[in-house]
Amino acid sequence: MAKYLRSSSWIDTLCRLEWQVFCSVTFPDVRPGVMVGPYIRERMLFAWLRRVGMYRRGGGGRDGALRFPWAVRVELGEHTGRFHYHPLLGGLDPAFVRDYCLRAIYRDWE
């Protein structure tokens, strides 16, 4: 990790939060060799985060607000160069963070 990243205050803040879920979400190619554009990728990500937010602590987020801790890292795959996100999620209902529930939010992405 670069020296400036290790010392930045936002990394310290992220380290202090309690994260419950780390995942990797990818995008299918529109057609061979053509990736989904940035506008569509961001819309898909935020729609998915709003669906996940329905399972936050203290009740569902039916209003569409992202009122739970989340962070996303953007990356290109090492082997294929495919664009993907690595979301960190927190503040979810502990009963939700079980294997079968996590598979449900994964299916929401697909």
Secondary structure, 3 states (H helix, E strand, C coil): CCHHHHHCHHHHHHHHCCCCEECCEECCCCECCECCCHHHHHHHHHHHHHHHHHHECCCCCCCCCCCCCEEEEEEECCCCCCEEEEEEECCECCCCCCHHHHHHHHHHHC
